């Protein structure tokens, strides 16, 4: 069973969780394997991409708790700006989230309305934050079956 949880905190007493689960069965022995629990403190760029890479490369069931004080994961301070003139300091062609897919960011840009971007373009930080969020979502969704459930609790 894969689980991904986002635990956010706008104020000290408020928590938000998004949980994605899917069963993982060992077909040889027909056994259900218990998930390995992993907590990641900080849901900005680094924490989000650690979670995405763990989910993407998982060979066993995982339960990942991504703990973030802000209401959104993936952006952090660096990519949380809404101002489009705040640009990355590295060109788009060198900003892939995955070392084994150097064009991952460029491909995402082209598929998401930024067809004019070249490898030498410096894109807005806000757009890169969108990419990090989409990458995390795709990595967790890729590990879910059709029975994948999402739950959001506030309290």
C-alpha positions in Angstrom: 0.0 0.0 0.0 1.4 3.4 -1.0 0.5 6.4 1.0 1.3 10.0 0.6 0.2 12.5 3.2 0.6 16.2 3.2 0.4 17.7 6.7 0.3 21.5 6.6 -0.1 24.1 9.3 -1.4 27.6 8.6 -1.6 28.3 12.4 -0.3 26.1 15.2 -3.7 24.4 15.7 -4.7 23.9 12.1 -3.7 20.8 10.1 -4.3 19.8 6.5 -3.8 16.2 5.1 -4.0 14.9 1.6 -3.6 11.1 1.5 -3.2 9.0 -1.5 -3.2 5.2 -1.1 -2.9 2.1 -3.3 -2.5 -1.5 -2.5 0.7 -3.4 -3.4 0.5 -7.1 -3.4 3.3 -9.6 -3.8 2.0 -11.7 -6.6 4.4 -14.6 -6.0 3.2 -15.2 -2.4 -0.1 -13.4 -2.7 0.8 -11.3 0.4 0.0 -7.7 1.2 3.1 -5.9 2.3 2.9 -3.3 5.0 4.2 0.1 4.0 7.5 1.6 5.1 6.8 4.8 7.0 8.9 7.9 6.0 8.5 11.4 7.4 9.9 14.4 5.5 10.1 17.7 7.4 9.6 20.6 5.0 7.5 20.4 1.9 9.3 23.0 -0.2 11.4 22.2 -3.2 13.7 19.7 -1.4 11.1 17.9 0.6 8.7 17.6 -2.3 11.4 16.2 -4.7 12.6 13.8 -2.1 9.0 12.5 -1.8 8.6 12.4 -5.6 11.8 10.5 -6.1 11.0 8.0 -3.3 7.5 7.4 -4.8 8.8 7.2 -8.4 11.5 4.7 -7.5 9.6 2.7 -4.9 10.0 -1.1 -5.1 8.0 -1.6 -1.9 4.9 0.0 -0.3 5.6 3.4 1.2 3.8 5.7 3.6 5.3 9.2 3.2 4.3 12.1 5.5 5.3 15.4 4.1 5.2 17.9 6.9 4.9 21.6 5.8 3.8 24.7 7.8 2.4 26.4 4.7 -0.8 25.6 3.0 1.0 24.5 -0.2 3.8 22.1 -0.9 6.4 22.3 -3.6 7.0 26.0 -3.6 8.8 27.0 -0.4 10.2 30.5 -0.3 12.2 30.2 -3.5 9.3 29.3 -5.8 6.4 30.8 -3.9 6.5 34.3 -5.4 3.5 35.3 -7.5 5.6 37.9 -9.4 6.5 36.8 -13.0 9.6 39.0 -13.2 11.2 36.9 -10.5 13.2 34.5 -12.7 15.2 31.4 -12.1 18.9 32.0 -12.0 19.5 28.8 -14.0 18.2 28.2 -17.5 15.2 25.9 -18.0 17.3 23.2 -19.8 19.3 22.6 -16.6 16.3 22.5 -14.1 14.9 19.0 -14.5 13.7 17.4 -11.2 15.2 14.1 -12.3 18.9 13.5 -13.3 18.0 10.6 -15.5 15.5 12.8 -17.5 17.4 16.0 -18.3 14.5 17.3 -20.5 11.8 16.6 -17.9 11.2 20.3 -17.1 11.4 21.4 -20.7 8.9 18.7 -21.7 6.6 19.7 -18.9 6.8 23.4 -19.9 5.9 22.5 -23.6 3.0 20.4 -22.4 1.7 23.1 -20.1 1.4 26.2 -22.4 5.0 27.3 -22.5 5.9 26.0 -26.0 8.2 29.1 -26.6 10.6 28.1 -23.9 14.0 26.9 -25.0 16.8 25.3 -22.9 18.4 28.7 -22.5 15.3 30.5 -21.3 15.1 31.8 -17.7 11.5 31.1 -16.6 9.6 32.7 -13.7 10.1 31.1 -10.3 6.3 30.8 -10.0 6.2 28.5 -13.0 8.9 26.3 -11.5 6.9 26.0 -8.4 4.0 24.8 -10.5 6.3 22.2 -12.0 7.5 21.0 -8.6 3.9 20.6 -7.5 2.9 18.8 -10.7 5.9 16.5 -10.4 5.0 15.5 -6.8 1.3 15.0 -7.8 2.3 12.9 -10.8 4.8 10.8 -8.8 2.2 10.0 -6.1 -0.6 9.4 -8.7 1.7 7.1 -10.6 1.7 4.7 -7.7 -2.0 4.7 -7.2 -4.5 2.2 -8.7 -8.0 3.0 -9.8 -8.9 2.6 -6.1 -6.7 5.6 -5.2 -8.4 7.8 -2.6 -7.7 11.4 -1.8 -8.9 12.9 1.5 -8.5 16.4 2.9 -9.1 17.0 6.6 -9.0 20.4 8.2 -9.2 20.9 11.9 
